[in-house]
């Protein structure tokens, strides 16, 4: 995998997408920076990162399969790889929070953003943006966020971590290129076995309505979250219409 380091950039996803559209690189490629000035999260939210403290990296990867080309297959694979990588760093109590966060206990340690290199073009490769809190110890006004150093006491070398994660992602997507129906089902089961609040009640707002208590049952292969509401009705939640709030009272 080609790895590019930038001193600073507004968004590694945007930068990498532009390189591909100009025909400069073909996947796999990784771009990371020590200072991402305008990182983006899901639903247009801003990813806050202290300069020089965290790993903000994007990967240009091909479709994982011809049959499962939708973005959720990519989210599942990347989430499992990062979960494995953080386990190797001895971060405790790791879970994957649907659809695209990694939690250490009840606090967010990583966010993932999956986009097409050319928005709306299903044949273009995926750009996977990953923000991992490594050495940042204080998060202003964010009490639900943590970092590797806060969880393990270890300060890590960002360049070394970028190379390590890039190698894992490259190997992980090489193995996934021939994913068939049964293998994809097993991948979803692995994702569910690590799912944050699986089998538990949590507070969720659907289509911007008031928060309600639901019980998480699992995820569908199309990426929707299966939950049961207080009346016993089975619901299938789309990530674009669903919002979790750490402070919500149900």
C-alpha positions as CSV (number, residue, x, y, z in Angstrom):
1,X,0.0,0.0,0.0
2,X,1.2,3.5,-0.9
3,X,1.3,5.7,2.3
4,X,1.3,9.5,2.1
5,X,1.9,11.7,5.1
6,X,0.8,15.3,5.1
7,X,1.7,18.0,7.6
8,X,-1.8,19.4,7.5
9,X,-4.9,19.2,5.4
10,X,-8.6,20.1,5.8
11,X,-9.7,16.5,5.2
12,X,-7.8,13.3,4.3
13,X,-10.9,11.9,2.7
14,X,-11.3,14.9,0.4
15,X,-7.6,15.0,-0.4
16,X,-7.5,11.3,-1.3
17,X,-10.7,11.5,-3.4
18,X,-9.1,14.3,-5.4
19,X,-5.9,12.3,-6.1
20,X,-8.0,9.4,-7.5
21,X,-10.2,11.7,-9.6
22,X,-7.0,13.1,-11.1
23,X,-5.8,9.6,-12.0
24,X,-2.7,9.9,-9.8
25,X,-3.3,6.8,-7.7
26,X,-5.3,3.6,-7.8
27,X,-6.2,1.6,-4.7
28,X,-4.8,0.7,-2.2
29,X,-3.6,4.1,-0.9
30,X,-3.5,5.6,2.5
31,X,-3.2,9.3,3.4
32,X,-2.7,10.5,7.0
33,X,-1.9,13.8,8.6
34,X,-0.9,15.1,12.0
35,X,-3.2,18.1,11.7
36,X,-6.6,17.7,10.1
37,X,-8.2,21.1,10.2
38,X,-11.7,20.3,8.9
39,X,-12.4,16.6,9.5
40,X,-15.9,15.4,8.8
41,X,-18.0,12.8,10.6
42,X,-21.3,11.2,9.8
43,X,-24.3,13.5,9.2
44,X,-21.9,16.4,8.4
45,X,-20.6,16.6,12.0
46,X,-17.1,17.9,12.7
47,X,-14.4,15.5,13.9
48,X,-12.5,17.3,16.6
49,X,-8.8,16.4,16.9
50,X,-5.9,18.1,18.6
51,X,-3.0,18.7,16.3
52,X,-0.2,16.2,16.6
53,X,-2.0,14.0,19.0
54,X,-4.2,11.6,17.0
55,X,-4.3,9.4,13.9
56,X,-6.5,10.8,11.1
57,X,-6.1,8.6,8.1
58,X,-8.0,7.7,5.0
59,X,-7.8,4.6,2.8
60,X,-8.6,4.3,-0.9
61,X,-9.9,0.7,-1.3
62,X,-11.6,-1.2,-4.1
63,X,-15.1,-2.6,-3.8
64,X,-14.8,-5.5,-1.3
65,X,-16.8,-7.9,-3.6
66,X,-18.8,-7.7,-6.8
67,X,-21.9,-9.0,-4.9
68,X,-21.6,-6.9,-1.7
69,X,-20.5,-3.5,-3.1
70,X,-22.6,-1.4,-0.7
71,X,-20.8,0.7,1.9
72,X,-22.0,-1.3,4.9
73,X,-19.8,-4.2,3.8
74,X,-16.9,-1.8,4.0
75,X,-17.9,-0.4,7.3
76,X,-18.2,-3.9,8.8
77,X,-14.8,-5.0,7.6
78,X,-13.0,-1.8,8.6
79,X,-14.7,-1.8,12.0
80,X,-13.6,-5.3,12.7
81,X,-10.1,-4.5,11.6
82,X,-9.8,-1.5,13.8
83,X,-11.4,-3.4,16.8
84,X,-8.6,-6.0,16.3
85,X,-5.9,-3.3,16.0
86,X,-7.0,-1.6,19.2
87,X,-7.2,-4.9,21.0
88,X,-3.5,-5.4,20.0
89,X,-2.8,-2.0,21.7
90,X,-4.4,-3.5,24.8
91,X,-7.3,-1.0,24.9
92,X,-9.9,-2.6,27.2
93,X,-13.7,-3.0,26.8
94,X,-13.9,-2.5,23.1
95,X,-17.2,-2.5,21.2
96,X,-18.4,-1.4,17.8
97,X,-21.2,1.2,18.0
98,X,-23.6,1.0,15.0
99,X,-23.0,2.2,12.4
100,X,-19.5,3.5,12.5
101,X,-17.9,4.2,15.9
102,X,-15.6,2.2,18.1
103,X,-16.2,2.5,21.9
104,X,-13.9,1.8,24.8
105,X,-16.3,1.1,27.6
106,X,-19.0,3.8,27.3
107,X,-16.7,6.3,25.5
108,X,-15.9,6.9,21.8
109,X,-12.3,6.2,20.8
110,X,-12.7,6.0,17.0
111,X,-15.0,7.3,14.2
112,X,-15.2,5.9,10.7
113,X,-16.6,7.7,7.6
114,X,-17.1,5.7,4.3
115,X,-17.6,7.6,1.0
116,X,-17.2,7.0,-2.7
117,X,-14.2,8.6,-4.3
118,X,-16.6,10.0,-6.8
119,X,-19.9,10.8,-4.9
120,X,-22.9,8.9,-6.4
121,X,-20.7,6.7,-8.7
122,X,-21.2,3.1,-7.6
123,X,-18.2,1.9,-9.7
124,X,-15.7,4.2,-8.0
125,X,-13.5,2.9,-5.1
126,X,-14.3,3.6,-1.5
127,X,-12.6,6.2,0.6
128,X,-12.6,5.2,4.3
129,X,-11.8,8.0,6.7
130,X,-10.7,6.9,10.2
131,X,-10.1,9.1,13.2
132,X,-8.5,7.4,16.2
133,X,-7.8,9.2,19.4
134,X,-4.3,8.2,20.4
135,X,-2.4,10.7,22.6
136,X,-5.0,13.4,23.3
137,X,-5.9,13.4,27.0
138,X,-8.4,16.2,27.3
139,X,-11.5,16.7,25.1
140,X,-13.2,20.0,25.7
141,X,-16.9,19.7,26.6
142,X,-16.9,16.1,25.4
143,X,-17.3,13.7,28.4
144,X,-18.2,10.7,26.2
145,X,-14.8,10.6,24.4
146,X,-11.6,8.8,25.3
147,X,-8.2,7.9,23.8
148,X,-5.6,5.1,23.8
149,X,-3.4,7.0,26.2
150,X,-6.3,7.6,28.6
151,X,-7.3,3.9,28.5
152,X,-3.8,2.3,28.6
153,X,-1.4,5.0,29.8
154,X,0.7,4.6,26.6
155,X,1.9,7.4,24.4
156,X,2.2,6.1,20.8
157,X,4.2,7.1,17.7
158,X,1.7,8.3,15.1
159,X,3.9,7.4,12.1
160,X,4.4,3.9,13.4
161,X,0.6,3.5,14.1
162,X,-0.2,4.7,10.6
163,X,2.0,2.1,9.0
164,X,0.7,-0.6,11.3
165,X,-3.0,0.1,10.6
166,X,-2.4,0.5,6.9
167,X,-0.8,-2.9,6.7
168,X,-3.7,-4.5,8.6
169,X,-6.3,-2.7,6.3
170,X,-4.4,-3.8,3.2
171,X,-4.3,-7.4,4.3
172,X,-7.9,-7.4,5.5
173,X,-9.3,-6.2,2.2
174,X,-7.2,-8.6,0.2
175,X,-8.8,-11.4,2.1
176,X,-12.3,-9.9,1.7
177,X,-12.2,-9.6,-2.1
178,X,-13.7,-13.0,-2.7
179,X,-16.4,-12.6,-0.1
180,X,-19.4,-14.9,-0.9
181,X,-22.9,-15.0,0.7
182,X,-22.0,-17.3,3.5
183,X,-18.7,-15.5,4.3
184,X,-20.6,-12.2,4.4
185,X,-23.1,-13.6,6.8
186,X,-20.3,-14.8,9.1
187,X,-18.8,-11.3,8.8
188,X,-22.1,-9.8,10.0
189,X,-22.2,-12.3,12.9
190,X,-18.7,-11.2,14.0
191,X,-19.8,-7.6,13.8
192,X,-22.9,-8.4,16.0
193,X,-20.8,-10.3,18.5
194,X,-18.9,-7.0,19.1
195,X,-21.9,-4.7,18.9
196,X,-22.2,-2.0,21.5
197,X,-25.3,-2.4,23.7
198,X,-26.3,-5.6,21.9
199,X,-29.4,-7.0,23.7
200,X,-29.6,-3.9,25.9
201,X,-32.0,-1.0,25.9
202,X,-30.7,2.4,24.6
203,X,-32.1,5.8,23.7
204,X,-32.6,6.5,20.1
205,X,-34.4,9.2,18.0
206,X,-35.9,8.1,14.7
207,X,-36.4,10.7,12.0
208,X,-35.8,13.5,14.5
209,X,-38.6,12.5,16.8
210,X,-38.3,12.4,20.6
211,X,-36.0,9.8,22.1
212,X,-37.4,6.4,22.9
213,X,-36.2,3.2,24.6
214,X,-35.4,0.4,22.2
215,X,-33.6,-2.9,22.6
216,X,-30.9,-3.7,20.1
217,X,-31.3,-7.1,18.4
218,X,-28.6,-7.0,15.7
219,X,-28.0,-5.7,12.2
220,X,-29.3,-6.7,8.8
221,X,-26.9,-7.4,5.9
222,X,-28.1,-4.1,4.3
223,X,-26.8,-2.2,7.3
224,X,-30.1,-1.5,9.1
225,X,-30.2,-1.9,12.8
226,X,-32.8,-4.3,14.2
227,X,-34.5,-3.1,17.4
228,X,-37.6,-3.8,19.4
229,X,-39.6,-0.8,20.7
230,X,-41.3,-0.8,24.2
231,X,-44.6,-2.0,22.5
232,X,-42.8,-5.1,21.2
233,X,-42.8,-4.0,17.6
234,X,-39.8,-4.9,15.5
235,X,-38.2,-1.9,13.8
236,X,-35.4,-1.6,11.2
237,X,-33.5,1.6,11.5
238,X,-31.6,3.3,8.7
239,X,-28.5,5.2,9.8
240,X,-29.4,8.3,7.9
241,X,-32.7,8.6,10.0
242,X,-31.4,7.5,13.4
243,X,-29.6,9.4,16.1
244,X,-28.2,8.2,19.4
245,X,-27.6,10.7,22.2
246,X,-25.4,9.8,25.1
247,X,-27.2,12.3,27.4
248,X,-30.7,11.4,26.3
249,X,-33.2,10.4,29.0
250,X,-35.8,7.8,27.9
